[in-house]
Amino acid sequence: MNVESPPRPVSAGHLIVGQLEREGIRRVYGVPGESYLDVLDGLHDSPISTVVTRHEGGAGFMALAEGRLTGRPGVALVTRGPGAANAFIAVHTAHQDATPLLLLVGLIPVPDRGREAFQEFDLTGWFGSTAKRVVTLDDPTAAARVVAECLHTARSGRPGPVVIGLPEDVLARTAGASRTVEPLRVARPHASDSQLKELAGRIEGARRPLVVVGGEGWTAETGEALVRWAAARSVPVVADFRAYDAVPHELDGGDAFVGSLGYGRGAHTAALLETADLTVFLGTPRSDVLSDGYRLGLDSQTVLVLPGDALGHAGRVDQFIAAHAPDLALDLAATVLSATPRTSEVSGVSAVSAAVSAAVDEGRFAAAREAYLRFSTPAPAAATTTASGYVDMTEVMAILRAELAPDAVITFGAGNHALWPARYLPHRSPASLVAPRNGAMGMGVPAAVAASLAFPGREVVSVAGDGCFMMNGQEIATAVGYGATPIVLVVDNGCFATIREHQENTYPGRPSGTHLTNPDFAAWARSYGAFGERVASAEDFRDAFLRARASGLPAVLHLFQDPSVRASSSTA
């Protein structure tokens, strides 16, 4: 008779690693520290890949990107004090972006607390106002349970960051006979039949309905279902700021997507929000950026669909549905309305499910789609800038539209450079965009590295400003070390252009504190072992991009832009 042998005693640090394995975590990102050596030792023999980054901010952003792209919380490991401080930017971003993230922070030994020990800090005081949960592991036998609970918290309801403090001495203690635990299932709330019936009635009675999509968890199935449903009913669909990949922008028989809201939006999407008589928010609230500073569409009849609370929502709410928004998109697609069908068959949608409200303004829907196509189609400048040595970024976007794979992942940070890809690069598949909704600079490069590691078969392109790039550009070294192959376009205009533009608007002719002195980014990339090339004109860009792609290496293309050109003026 076989008798199961009792579990061997393991340390708390090793038990943490074992629980991460059981939770399906494939990579952890971090900068090593002496405060969590036992976790590092546990990772030595683990199938989990330990990605050593060059800065804790880069580690945090890589983990955030992993969470955004895969739905599994990304995991970052940092040490106490300075390490935790450097990682804080990712926690703030995950909080405002509603992205699942687990930050593990090494701490000083328990007996040293409260004595101003080396690198001591208040974990809860620092992160308590920003993370969903902050917990310190003081009981080694609870290590697996705490990790499981915190990963569950990060994924549940409105996703977000969770922080676990790991005292150095506790990690090394034996966890006794403790084992890993079963991962906790995330319960996804669903709309009731009565809620769906009420929502269907509101949509049927609206003349100028609008759907706003955002948040996490969208799939090819849910995104396509929503836009086909919306196209059949002449309901325009817009995306929240930097949630552009929630639904496909182009879909045969389902072209209902008409653009985005927030910074860099077209005038037509603002008008749609302001004039809608019914706005259905799926996965996102009517927030500051989306509503142009709490100004647009605050008084329209509003349906809000979120898995948790209405944090960040402004204006009226007429119906609140606690549900996973992508699941509700499938419910909408199956909704039968009682209105007369527009046609017997609409792009594969049955006549019954393609019923259109008799009151809906179909001309508004068609005009919105036409406005979006005009707005999102690159129109390069008539006069070439080759002689001046500057690159027309609009023409670069036209080339990328032609060259990029349909499932390419696009990343960028914050700044004027982000307005070009946001406007001109379409998204045809989910999990194809990583960009900070909270406006954090420095995210584009680490996000691109993580995307390339998470999806080694997909093309990854990052568009970076010179200021944004230099905040975490050192993670190109991480890409080289781990075989990631993103292509990074560095738009060099020698200044912090967004702030410079605000200065010109408020204090014309008085630039202050926005000048940048830049290196040769291509040579800098080559020094790491990456591909690097300087590009002085849009005419040269296609061949340079193809060479970068063919290199099989992480690549940096250094694009020179006229500092007098403002992305907002060319993309407004």
GUDOKOL-499420 format. One line per field, with one value per residue (C-alpha): residue number from 1; residue in one letter; z, y, x. Coordinates in nm, 3 decimals. Example, Ala and Ser with C-alpha at 12.3 -4.5 7.8 and 13.67 -1.06 7.14 Angstrom:
% residues 2
i = [1|2];
aa = [a|s];
zz = [0.780|0.714];
yy = [-0.450|-0.106];
xx = [1.230|1.367];
This chain:
% residues 572
i = [1|2|3|4|5|6|7|8|9|10|11|12|13|14|15|16|17|18|19|20|21|22|23|24|25|26|27|28|29|30|31|32|33|34|35|36|37|38|39|40|41|42|43|44|45|46|47|48|49|50|51|52|53|54|55|56|57|58|59|60|61|62|63|64|65|66|67|68|69|70|71|72|73|74|75|76|77|78|79|80|81|82|83|84|85|86|87|88|89|90|91|92|93|94|95|96|97|98|99|100|101|102|103|104|105|106|107|108|109|110|111|112|113|114|115|116|117|118|119|120|121|122|123|124|125|126|127|128|129|130|131|132|133|134|135|136|137|138|139|140|141|142|143|144|145|146|147|148|149|150|151|152|153|154|155|156|157|158|159|160|161|162|163|164|165|166|167|168|169|170|171|172|173|174|175|176|177|178|179|180|181|182|183|184|185|186|187|188|189|190|191|192|193|194|195|196|197|198|199|200|201|202|203|204|205|206|207|208|209|210|211|212|213|214|215|216|217|218|219|220|221|222|223|224|225|226|227|228|229|230|231|232|233|234|235|236|237|238|239|240|241|242|243|244|245|246|247|248|249|250|251|252|253|254|255|256|257|258|259|260|261|262|263|264|265|266|267|268|269|270|271|272|273|274|275|276|277|278|279|280|281|282|283|284|285|286|287|288|289|290|291|292|293|294|295|296|297|298|299|300|301|302|303|304|305|306|307|308|309|310|311|312|313|314|315|316|317|318|319|320|321|322|323|324|325|326|327|328|329|330|331|332|333|334|335|336|337|338|339|340|341|342|343|344|345|346|347|348|349|350|351|352|353|354|355|356|357|358|359|360|361|362|363|364|365|366|367|368|369|370|371|372|373|374|375|376|377|378|379|380|381|382|383|384|385|386|387|388|389|390|391|392|393|394|395|396|397|398|399|400|401|402|403|404|405|406|407|408|409|410|411|412|413|414|415|416|417|418|419|420|421|422|423|424|425|426|427|428|429|430|431|432|433|434|435|436|437|438|439|440|441|442|443|444|445|446|447|448|449|450|451|452|453|454|455|456|457|458|459|460|461|462|463|464|465|466|467|468|469|470|471|472|473|474|475|476|477|478|479|480|481|482|483|484|485|486|487|488|489|490|491|492|493|494|495|496|497|498|499|500|501|502|503|504|505|506|507|508|509|510|511|512|513|514|515|516|517|518|519|520|521|522|523|524|525|526|527|528|529|530|531|532|533|534|535|536|537|538|539|540|541|542|543|544|545|546|547|548|549|550|551|552|553|554|555|556|557|558|559|560|561|562|563|564|565|566|567|568|569|570|571|572];
aa = [m|n|v|e|s|p|p|r|p|v|s|a|g|h|l|i|v|g|q|l|e|r|e|g|i|r|r|v|y|g|v|p|g|e|s|y|l|d|v|l|d|g|l|h|d|s|p|i|s|t|v|v|t|r|h|e|g|g|a|g|f|m|a|l|a|e|g|r|l|t|g|r|p|g|v|a|l|v|t|r|g|p|g|a|a|n|a|f|i|a|v|h|t|a|h|q|d|a|t|p|l|l|l|l|v|g|l|i|p|v|p|d|r|g|r|e|a|f|q|e|f|d|l|t|g|w|f|g|s|t|a|k|r|v|v|t|l|d|d|p|t|a|a|a|r|v|v|a|e|c|l|h|t|a|r|s|g|r|p|g|p|v|v|i|g|l|p|e|d|v|l|a|r|t|a|g|a|s|r|t|v|e|p|l|r|v|a|r|p|h|a|s|d|s|q|l|k|e|l|a|g|r|i|e|g|a|r|r|p|l|v|v|v|g|g|e|g|w|t|a|e|t|g|e|a|l|v|r|w|a|a|a|r|s|v|p|v|v|a|d|f|r|a|y|d|a|v|p|h|e|l|d|g|g|d|a|f|v|g|s|l|g|y|g|r|g|a|h|t|a|a|l|l|e|t|a|d|l|t|v|f|l|g|t|p|r|s|d|v|l|s|d|g|y|r|l|g|l|d|s|q|t|v|l|v|l|p|g|d|a|l|g|h|a|g|r|v|d|q|f|i|a|a|h|a|p|d|l|a|l|d|l|a|a|t|v|l|s|a|t|p|r|t|s|e|v|s|g|v|s|a|v|s|a|a|v|s|a|a|v|d|e|g|r|f|a|a|a|r|e|a|y|l|r|f|s|t|p|a|p|a|a|a|t|t|t|a|s|g|y|v|d|m|t|e|v|m|a|i|l|r|a|e|l|a|p|d|a|v|i|t|f|g|a|g|n|h|a|l|w|p|a|r|y|l|p|h|r|s|p|a|s|l|v|a|p|r|n|g|a|m|g|m|g|v|p|a|a|v|a|a|s|l|a|f|p|g|r|e|v|v|s|v|a|g|d|g|c|f|m|m|n|g|q|e|i|a|t|a|v|g|y|g|a|t|p|i|v|l|v|v|d|n|g|c|f|a|t|i|r|e|h|q|e|n|t|y|p|g|r|p|s|g|t|h|l|t|n|p|d|f|a|a|w|a|r|s|y|g|a|f|g|e|r|v|a|s|a|e|d|f|r|d|a|f|l|r|a|r|a|s|g|l|p|a|v|l|h|l|f|q|d|p|s|v|r|a|s|s|s|t|a];
zz = [0.000|-0.099|0.182|0.095|0.259|0.473|0.307|0.365|0.566|0.342|0.408|0.367|0.071|-0.110|-0.028|-0.188|-0.507|-0.495|-0.468|-0.758|-0.964|-0.870|-0.964|-1.317|-1.290|-1.568|-1.512|-1.228|-1.288|-1.044|-0.919|-0.664|-0.301|0.010|0.180|-0.017|-0.081|0.018|-0.254|-0.506|-0.386|-0.437|-0.790|-0.869|-0.936|-1.040|-1.387|-1.333|-1.535|-1.328|-1.546|-1.394|-1.492|-1.464|-1.251|-1.023|-1.225|-1.530|-1.334|-1.217|-1.565|-1.712|-1.452|-1.522|-1.896|-1.826|-1.628|-1.898|-2.179|-2.016|-1.748|-1.490|-1.235|-1.324|-1.040|-0.949|-0.683|-0.522|-0.209|0.083|0.094|-0.230|-0.429|-0.315|-0.388|-0.744|-0.796|-0.667|-1.014|-1.136|-0.837|-0.903|-1.271|-1.193|-0.949|-1.191|-1.490|-1.302|-1.393|-1.179|-1.026|-0.736|-0.585|-0.344|-0.128|0.089|0.436|0.730|0.993|1.242|1.551|1.376|1.324|1.460|1.512|1.190|1.062|0.728|0.451|0.691|0.577|0.648|0.386|0.460|0.493|0.149|-0.043|0.163|-0.029|-0.370|-0.352|-0.310|-0.022|0.169|0.393|0.573|0.607|0.971|0.990|0.766|0.771|0.609|0.306|0.047|0.174|0.174|-0.184|-0.300|-0.131|-0.266|-0.623|-0.588|-0.465|-0.755|-1.008|-0.840|-0.894|-1.021|-1.081|-0.927|-0.740|-0.420|-0.211|0.015|0.254|0.315|0.626|0.560|0.865|0.821|0.467|0.587|0.861|0.806|0.709|0.880|0.706|0.515|0.155|-0.138|-0.155|-0.428|-0.620|-0.538|-0.816|-0.920|-0.931|-1.228|-1.168|-1.447|-1.540|-1.444|-1.698|-1.556|-1.587|-1.946|-2.024|-1.873|-2.068|-2.392|-2.336|-2.284|-2.601|-2.801|-2.693|-2.758|-3.069|-3.014|-2.818|-2.762|-2.622|-2.446|-2.392|-2.167|-1.889|-1.894|-2.005|-2.362|-2.601|-2.974|-2.912|-2.688|-2.891|-3.220|-3.072|-2.943|-3.266|-3.475|-3.240|-3.248|-3.628|-3.664|-3.451|-3.578|-3.234|-3.249|-3.023|-2.882|-2.661|-2.335|-2.328|-2.404|-2.409|-2.789|-2.825|-2.641|-2.972|-3.331|-3.527|-3.855|-3.892|-4.201|-4.142|-3.799|-3.847|-3.546|-3.391|-3.442|-3.236|-2.883|-2.610|-2.398|-2.497|-2.874|-2.949|-3.259|-3.235|-3.360|-3.058|-2.816|-3.002|-2.983|-2.607|-2.552|-2.763|-2.672|-2.515|-2.381|-2.295|-2.203|-2.031|-2.057|-1.829|-1.761|-1.575|-1.713|-1.579|-1.590|-1.911|-2.094|-2.032|-2.104|-1.739|-1.623|-1.891|-2.160|-2.143|-1.769|-1.800|-2.056|-1.954|-1.832|-1.791|-1.607|-1.631|-1.400|-1.201|-0.884|-0.760|-0.960|-0.852|-1.068|-1.227|-1.279|-1.368|-1.351|-1.337|-1.433|-1.426|-1.262|-1.356|-1.152|-1.423|-1.618|-1.914|-2.185|-2.071|-2.092|-2.450|-2.528|-2.352|-2.566|-2.880|-2.784|-2.690|-2.889|-2.935|-3.042|-3.307|-3.678|-3.845|-4.077|-4.320|-4.339|-4.280|-4.157|-4.196|-4.055|-3.774|-3.776|-3.868|-3.518|-3.341|-3.598|-3.508|-3.504|-3.290|-3.505|-3.334|-3.384|-3.588|-3.850|-4.024|-3.708|-3.700|-4.062|-4.020|-3.710|-3.894|-4.186|-3.947|-3.776|-4.106|-4.206|-3.865|-3.845|-4.202|-4.220|-4.458|-4.487|-4.531|-4.890|-4.860|-4.784|-4.490|-4.624|-4.687|-4.332|-4.185|-4.002|-4.019|-4.096|-3.824|-3.999|-4.297|-4.061|-3.927|-4.282|-4.341|-4.014|-4.100|-4.416|-4.260|-3.914|-3.855|-3.779|-3.422|-3.352|-2.997|-2.969|-2.658|-2.566|-2.261|-2.209|-2.417|-2.755|-2.931|-2.811|-3.007|-3.343|-3.274|-3.078|-3.374|-3.674|-3.576|-3.580|-3.341|-3.485|-3.195|-2.815|-2.589|-2.853|-2.660|-2.344|-2.254|-1.922|-1.867|-1.577|-1.800|-1.653|-1.859|-1.908|-1.958|-2.332|-2.342|-2.044|-2.162|-2.503|-2.347|-2.140|-2.440|-2.647|-2.367|-2.311|-2.684|-2.850|-3.183|-3.211|-3.345|-3.083|-3.168|-2.917|-3.000|-2.752|-2.710|-2.631|-2.278|-2.216|-2.365|-2.140|-1.826|-1.879|-2.204|-2.016|-2.030|-2.388|-2.207|-2.048|-2.392|-2.522|-2.221|-2.244|-2.619|-2.646|-2.987|-2.970|-3.222|-3.053|-3.244|-3.057|-3.166|-3.097|-3.088|-2.813|-2.556|-2.328|-2.601|-2.413|-2.140|-2.399|-2.580|-2.257|-2.200|-2.546|-2.487|-2.145|-2.156|-2.529|-2.623|-2.273|-2.273|-1.937|-1.806|-2.107|-2.318|-2.364|-2.469|-2.630|-2.720|-3.047|-2.959|-3.240|-3.129|-2.770|-2.867|-3.058|-2.750|-2.575|-2.861|-3.010|-3.362|-3.394|-3.689|-3.734|-3.964|-4.106|-4.335|-4.372|-4.712|-4.533|-4.263|-4.438|-4.530|-4.181|-4.022|-4.241|-4.151|-3.783|-3.818|-4.010|-3.753|-3.505|-3.229|-3.011|-3.221|-3.177|-3.468|-3.394|-3.570|-3.583|-3.561|-3.614|-3.261|-3.395|-3.498|-3.229|-3.232|-3.088|-3.366|-3.627|-3.459|-3.318];
yy = [0.000|0.340|0.591|0.955|1.085|1.396|1.721|1.822|2.139|2.435|2.797|3.070|3.210|2.875|2.831|3.169|3.050|2.724|2.914|3.143|2.829|2.683|3.011|2.984|3.269|3.228|3.525|3.754|4.083|4.246|4.393|4.163|4.267|4.109|4.145|3.863|3.622|3.318|3.393|3.424|3.091|2.934|3.071|2.905|2.567|2.700|2.687|3.051|3.273|3.542|3.849|4.073|4.433|4.740|4.949|4.875|5.111|4.898|4.581|4.725|4.837|4.497|4.324|4.568|4.496|4.123|4.173|4.393|4.149|3.810|3.876|3.710|3.953|4.047|3.995|4.228|4.171|4.464|4.533|4.761|5.141|5.270|4.966|5.005|5.378|5.314|5.064|5.298|5.444|5.105|5.067|5.408|5.322|4.985|5.158|5.426|5.191|4.912|4.649|4.342|4.361|4.190|4.369|4.167|4.392|4.268|4.423|4.461|4.183|4.196|4.272|4.584|4.749|5.096|5.163|5.357|5.056|5.060|5.124|5.095|5.248|5.220|4.979|5.056|5.427|5.435|5.209|5.206|5.486|5.340|4.959|4.750|4.568|4.593|4.303|4.208|3.840|3.781|3.415|3.188|2.916|3.157|3.233|3.032|3.149|3.515|3.493|3.320|3.575|3.869|3.740|3.689|4.046|4.181|4.005|4.051|4.325|4.633|4.488|4.663|4.640|4.445|4.471|4.203|4.292|4.013|4.051|3.913|3.687|3.554|3.439|3.216|3.049|2.708|2.698|2.363|2.120|2.397|2.327|2.536|2.600|2.581|2.912|3.109|3.135|3.483|3.503|3.711|3.883|3.857|4.074|3.937|3.883|4.178|4.403|4.298|4.357|4.705|4.781|4.655|4.883|5.184|5.109|5.050|5.383|5.590|5.802|5.888|5.595|5.559|5.271|5.347|5.051|5.018|4.823|4.480|4.132|4.188|3.897|3.846|3.686|3.960|4.250|4.115|4.033|4.387|4.566|4.334|4.397|4.771|4.781|4.597|4.862|5.170|5.232|5.393|5.246|5.457|5.353|5.501|5.669|5.408|5.122|5.127|4.749|4.655|4.601|4.558|4.882|4.701|4.403|4.286|4.357|4.506|4.847|5.017|5.150|5.526|5.635|5.715|5.970|6.151|6.321|6.326|6.246|6.366|6.640|6.392|6.161|6.450|6.556|6.201|6.191|6.538|6.483|6.121|6.066|5.729|5.638|5.280|5.250|4.897|4.836|5.199|5.493|5.843|5.970|6.289|6.230|6.057|6.351|6.633|6.726|6.635|6.847|6.616|6.409|6.436|6.470|6.203|5.897|5.664|5.290|5.187|4.830|4.754|4.445|4.645|4.992|5.314|5.459|5.760|5.801|6.151|6.254|6.074|5.700|5.569|5.199|5.029|4.669|4.487|4.262|4.173|4.408|4.172|3.906|4.158|4.230|3.867|3.910|4.216|4.024|3.769|4.027|4.016|4.353|4.388|4.652|4.589|4.439|4.671|4.390|4.019|3.958|4.194|4.053|3.715|3.856|3.712|3.933|3.914|4.002|4.275|4.464|4.838|5.085|5.284|5.598|5.552|5.818|5.603|5.908|5.996|5.648|5.663|6.014|5.907|5.619|5.845|6.104|5.834|5.707|6.061|6.126|5.799|5.792|5.942|6.235|6.304|6.664|6.784|6.924|6.669|6.733|6.522|6.815|6.942|6.603|6.568|6.287|6.335|6.116|6.103|5.940|5.700|5.598|5.536|5.303|5.119|5.069|4.892|4.689|4.581|4.235|4.235|4.117|4.344|4.476|4.854|5.017|5.376|5.591|5.947|6.255|6.407|6.113|5.891|6.085|5.953|5.578|5.639|5.813|5.626|5.265|5.044|4.755|4.440|4.200|4.216|4.248|4.457|4.780|4.867|5.235|5.417|5.554|5.757|5.935|5.781|5.844|5.567|5.280|5.215|5.034|4.798|4.725|4.631|4.401|4.225|4.198|4.035|3.786|3.709|3.670|3.561|3.500|3.846|4.164|4.435|4.801|5.080|5.451|5.662|6.027|6.117|6.220|5.915|5.676|5.786|5.715|5.338|5.295|5.094|4.802|4.748|4.564|4.341|4.272|4.170|3.948|3.758|3.738|3.988|4.156|4.476|4.753|5.094|5.418|5.710|6.042|6.297|6.662|6.768|6.869|6.762|6.852|6.825|7.063|7.289|7.317|7.407|7.672|7.819|7.837|7.999|8.179|8.225|8.266|8.178|7.810|7.703|7.372|7.162|7.137|6.797|6.706|6.364|6.095|5.908|5.659|5.419|5.395|5.364|5.066|4.900|4.928|4.695|4.446|4.561|4.684|5.062|5.297|5.671|5.774|6.127|6.117|5.934|5.811|5.613|5.475|5.172|5.019|5.092|4.929|4.621|4.595|4.622|4.348|4.121|4.163|3.934|4.165|4.425|4.740|5.117|5.348|5.707|5.943|6.314|6.543|6.916|7.058|7.318|7.044|6.969|6.629|6.775|7.030|6.760|6.516|6.734];
xx = [0.000|0.134|0.138|0.181|0.495|0.459|0.566|0.925|0.967|1.033|1.114|0.854|1.047|1.041|0.672|0.598|0.767|0.574|0.245|0.335|0.403|0.066|-0.104|0.034|0.284|0.540|0.770|0.870|1.047|1.280|1.603|1.773|1.806|1.949|1.613|1.453|1.740|1.533|1.276|1.558|1.693|1.353|1.341|1.676|1.514|1.173|1.018|0.928|1.160|1.329|1.373|1.639|1.576|1.798|1.561|1.270|1.050|1.123|1.042|0.712|0.612|0.702|0.487|0.204|0.230|0.218|-0.102|-0.255|-0.176|-0.242|-0.504|-0.279|-0.138|0.216|0.464|0.749|1.015|1.195|1.390|1.310|1.331|1.487|1.373|1.014|1.028|1.140|0.857|0.588|0.523|0.400|0.169|0.015|-0.026|-0.185|-0.421|-0.542|-0.538|-0.722|-0.462|-0.379|-0.030|0.146|0.445|0.661|0.881|1.166|1.168|1.406|1.414|1.127|1.346|1.480|1.141|1.085|1.456|1.524|1.713|1.891|1.633|1.340|1.012|0.640|0.499|0.134|0.201|0.360|0.124|-0.196|-0.367|-0.284|-0.290|-0.604|-0.440|-0.111|-0.006|0.313|0.397|0.484|0.383|0.594|0.328|0.080|0.302|0.105|-0.232|-0.129|0.002|-0.317|-0.541|-0.345|-0.345|-0.720|-0.762|-0.557|-0.783|-1.120|-1.375|-1.197|-0.846|-0.551|-0.221|-0.157|0.161|0.310|0.591|0.843|1.058|1.405|1.414|1.059|1.137|1.419|1.216|1.062|0.698|0.671|0.438|0.264|0.177|0.072|-0.300|-0.561|-0.576|-0.887|-1.143|-1.249|-1.626|-1.739|-2.073|-2.330|-2.624|-2.963|-3.239|-3.431|-3.125|-3.072|-3.437|-3.418|-3.100|-3.256|-3.552|-3.327|-3.133|-3.449|-3.591|-3.279|-3.234|-2.867|-2.717|-2.344|-2.135|-1.805|-1.573|-1.270|-1.113|-0.952|-1.051|-1.169|-1.122|-1.161|-1.500|-1.638|-1.499|-1.629|-1.967|-2.006|-1.917|-2.136|-2.426|-2.362|-2.331|-2.660|-2.829|-2.642|-2.491|-2.144|-1.874|-1.591|-1.300|-1.184|-0.843|-0.573|-0.821|-0.815|-0.773|-1.093|-1.277|-1.154|-1.131|-1.190|-1.420|-1.606|-1.972|-1.906|-1.749|-1.906|-1.586|-1.562|-1.260|-1.157|-1.207|-0.949|-0.627|-0.573|-0.936|-1.116|-1.378|-1.638|-1.606|-1.643|-1.959|-2.095|-2.047|-2.191|-2.502|-2.583|-2.923|-2.804|-2.445|-2.361|-2.023|-1.886|-1.589|-1.501|-1.652|-1.708|-1.377|-1.173|-0.976|-1.261|-1.495|-1.248|-1.211|-1.563|-1.729|-1.870|-2.187|-2.243|-2.619|-2.704|-2.903|-2.630|-2.587|-2.272|-2.142|-1.849|-1.746|-1.694|-1.775|-1.810|-1.475|-1.387|-1.730|-1.869|-2.223|-2.554|-2.615|-2.959|-2.874|-2.580|-2.503|-2.240|-2.102|-1.791|-1.830|-1.697|-1.944|-2.226|-2.117|-2.200|-2.534|-2.605|-2.521|-2.784|-3.045|-3.368|-3.536|-3.894|-3.837|-3.876|-3.566|-3.375|-3.290|-3.344|-2.974|-2.704|-2.353|-2.438|-2.652|-3.003|-3.296|-3.439|-3.114|-3.043|-3.357|-3.307|-3.491|-3.728|-3.605|-3.230|-3.049|-2.876|-2.732|-2.544|-2.391|-2.275|-2.135|-1.942|-1.777|-1.685|-1.539|-1.334|-1.193|-1.091|-0.938|-0.745|-0.609|-0.259|-0.225|0.150|0.262|0.265|0.616|0.887|1.116|1.402|1.632|1.600|1.688|1.358|1.103|0.734|0.581|0.245|0.412|0.589|0.249|0.125|0.420|0.360|-0.008|0.103|0.383|0.267|0.127|-0.248|-0.185|0.111|0.142|0.188|0.332|0.408|0.451|0.329|0.396|0.318|0.481|0.194|-0.066|0.056|0.017|-0.303|-0.459|-0.321|-0.240|-0.551|-0.605|-0.754|-0.702|-0.726|-0.421|-0.247|-0.188|0.004|0.009|-0.035|-0.383|-0.246|0.006|0.321|0.633|0.887|0.644|0.680|1.017|0.969|0.615|0.753|1.012|0.745|0.511|0.783|0.856|0.487|0.414|0.739|0.564|0.409|0.556|0.604|0.659|0.706|0.685|0.881|0.960|1.319|1.224|1.007|1.263|1.547|1.345|1.362|1.555|1.816|1.573|1.694|1.974|1.711|1.565|1.907|1.970|1.642|1.589|1.304|1.283|1.077|1.136|1.149|1.103|1.260|1.110|1.384|1.276|1.515|1.254|0.972|0.726|0.398|0.512|0.677|0.345|0.165|0.430|0.383|0.009|0.040|0.377|0.450|0.813|0.937|1.045|1.181|1.305|1.201|1.520|1.687|2.040|2.027|2.279|2.301|2.028|2.121|2.485|2.367|2.146|2.430|2.649|2.403|2.413|2.082|2.014|2.038|1.991|1.945|1.660|1.668|1.362|1.033|1.153|1.425|1.198|1.048|1.384|1.520|1.216|1.252|1.621|1.534|1.273|1.510|1.787|1.615|1.738|1.577|1.601|1.609|1.533|1.636|1.394|1.469|1.168|1.143|1.102|0.859|0.613|0.359|0.193|-0.125|-0.153|-0.105|-0.341|-0.617];
